[in-house]
Amino acid sequence: MKWYIEKGLSAVPIHPKEASVEEVQTIASVFDIYEPKVTSVSIITPPHVSLPIVKTALFELGVNGVWLQPGAEDEELVAYIETMPDELRSRVVYGGPCILVEGEALAKAQGKL
């Protein structure tokens, strides 16, 4: 959350129990995302928690993108992603860059910063 705040990017943390993260009001679930079709989700959870979030975000809500931060995926989740139709699989970033390490360069390359 700090990274998004420091970069001046709009972000809404999702946390089922905390009312705020880094002084930003949370929502309790991906189901509470206001505009899922124009929203991307950065996932920083244990792999067993990540899989249901990915399924919900992509299949039920149609989010624009999912970025699994390192450690949020495991072999089971990667295998599941690799069985998705190309249109969905292309909206998932996994097995790669960490937002804290490479996020600024990646955002600049996408014209986001």
C-alpha positions in Angstrom: 0.0 0.0 0.0 2.9 2.3 0.8 4.3 1.9 -2.7 1.0 3.0 -4.3 0.6 6.0 -1.9 4.2 7.1 -2.5 3.7 7.0 -6.3 0.4 8.9 -6.1 -1.5 6.0 -7.5 -5.1 5.3 -6.6 -5.4 2.1 -4.7 -8.0 0.5 -2.4 -6.8 -2.2 0.0 -8.8 -5.3 0.5 -8.8 -6.8 4.0 -11.5 -8.9 5.6 -10.9 -7.6 9.1 -9.0 -4.3 9.1 -10.9 -1.0 8.5 -7.9 0.6 7.1 -4.4 -0.1 5.8 -1.8 2.7 5.9 -4.7 5.1 6.8 -6.6 4.2 3.6 -10.1 2.8 4.1 -10.4 -0.9 3.1 -13.0 -2.9 1.4 -13.7 -6.4 2.9 -13.7 -8.5 -0.3 -13.0 -8.4 -4.0 -16.8 -8.5 -4.4 -16.8 -4.9 -3.0 -14.7 -3.6 -5.9 -16.6 -0.6 -7.2 -15.7 -0.9 -10.9 -14.2 -4.3 -11.5 -13.9 -4.1 -15.3 -11.5 -1.1 -15.0 -9.7 -2.4 -11.9 -6.6 -4.4 -11.5 -5.9 -6.4 -8.4 -2.4 -6.8 -6.9 -2.5 -10.0 -4.7 -0.2 -10.3 -1.7 -1.6 -13.3 0.1 -0.5 -16.9 0.8 -1.1 -19.1 -2.3 -4.0 -21.0 -0.7 -5.8 -17.7 -0.3 -4.7 -16.4 -3.8 -6.5 -19.1 -5.9 -10.1 -18.2 -4.8 -9.3 -14.5 -5.3 -8.0 -15.1 -8.8 -11.0 -17.2 -9.7 -13.5 -14.6 -8.3 -11.7 -11.6 -9.8 -11.4 -13.0 -13.3 -14.4 -15.2 -13.7 -17.1 -13.6 -11.6 -16.1 -10.0 -11.6 -14.2 -9.7 -14.9 -11.4 -7.5 -13.5 -9.0 -5.9 -15.9 -5.9 -7.6 -14.5 -4.4 -9.6 -11.7 -0.9 -9.2 -10.5 0.3 -12.0 -8.2 3.2 -10.7 -6.1 6.1 -13.1 -5.5 5.1 -15.6 -2.9 1.4 -15.3 -3.7 1.5 -18.2 -6.2 2.5 -21.8 -5.9 2.7 -24.7 -8.4 -1.0 -25.4 -8.1 -2.0 -21.9 -8.8 0.4 -21.5 -11.7 -0.9 -24.8 -13.2 -4.4 -23.5 -12.9 -3.6 -20.2 -14.5 -1.9 -22.0 -17.4 -5.1 -23.9 -18.1 -7.1 -20.7 -18.5 -8.2 -19.5 -21.9 -5.6 -17.1 -23.5 -7.9 -14.1 -23.0 -7.9 -14.6 -19.2 -4.3 -15.9 -18.9 -3.1 -12.7 -20.6 -4.6 -10.6 -17.8 -2.6 -12.3 -15.1 1.0 -11.4 -14.1 2.7 -14.2 -12.1 6.1 -15.7 -11.5 7.8 -12.5 -11.9 8.3 -8.9 -10.8 7.6 -7.6 -7.4 5.9 -4.2 -7.3 8.3 -3.0 -4.6 11.3 -3.8 -6.7 10.3 -3.2 -10.3 6.9 -1.5 -10.0 8.1 2.0 -10.8 9.9 1.0 -14.0 7.0 -1.2 -15.1 4.4 1.6 -14.4 6.5 4.1 -16.3 6.8 1.7 -19.3 2.9 1.5 -19.3 2.5 5.3 -19.1 1.1 5.0 -15.5 3.7 7.2 -13.9 
